[in-house]
Amino acid sequence: MAKKEEIDPETQAILDWCIEVENFLVAGGATREQAQDHIEEQIEWFTDLFYDGLTPEEAAKEALA
């Protein structure tokens, strides 16, 4: 049986943060699919926002602006 790939804690933190951003984007009027597509297309930008210390809500507001 293949060993399950482990995600390092830093990557997991970014993934968890993006999930929260997605929820705020949906609350702001995007569909779940639109929110996921936008995050995937702009992952480098969102990663920069994560490292800049923005909260998921602040990042979603930037994305919706």
C-alpha positions in Angstrom: 0.0 0.0 0.0 1.4 3.4 -0.9 2.4 5.7 1.9 0.2 8.8 2.2 2.1 12.1 1.3 2.5 14.3 4.3 2.0 18.1 4.0 4.4 20.2 5.9 3.0 22.5 8.6 3.7 25.7 6.6 1.8 24.4 3.5 -1.0 23.2 5.7 -1.3 26.7 7.3 -1.5 28.3 3.9 -4.2 25.8 2.7 -6.2 26.4 5.9 -5.9 30.2 5.4 -7.1 29.9 1.8 -10.1 27.8 2.8 -11.1 30.7 5.2 -10.5 33.2 2.4 -12.8 31.1 0.2 -15.5 31.2 2.8 -15.3 35.0 2.9 -15.4 35.2 -0.9 -18.6 33.1 -0.9 -20.1 35.3 1.9 -19.2 38.3 -0.3 -21.3 36.9 -3.2 -19.1 34.6 -5.2 -20.1 31.0 -5.8 -17.9 28.3 -4.2 -16.6 27.4 -7.7 -15.8 31.0 -8.5 -14.0 31.5 -5.2 -11.9 28.3 -5.7 -11.1 29.1 -9.3 -10.0 32.7 -8.3 -7.7 31.4 -5.5 -6.2 28.8 -7.8 -5.6 31.3 -10.5 -4.1 33.9 -8.1 -2.4 31.5 -5.7 0.9 33.4 -5.8 -0.8 36.7 -4.9 -2.8 35.0 -2.1 0.4 33.4 -0.8 2.0 36.9 -0.7 -1.0 38.2 1.3 -0.7 35.3 3.7 3.0 36.1 4.3 2.2 39.8 4.5 0.0 38.9 7.6 -3.4 39.7 6.2 -6.3 37.9 7.8 -8.5 35.8 5.5 -11.2 38.4 5.7 -8.8 41.2 4.7 -7.5 39.1 1.8 -11.1 38.4 0.6 -11.9 42.1 0.8 -8.8 42.8 -1.4 -9.9 40.2 -3.9 -13.4 41.6 -4.1 -12.2 45.2 -4.4 
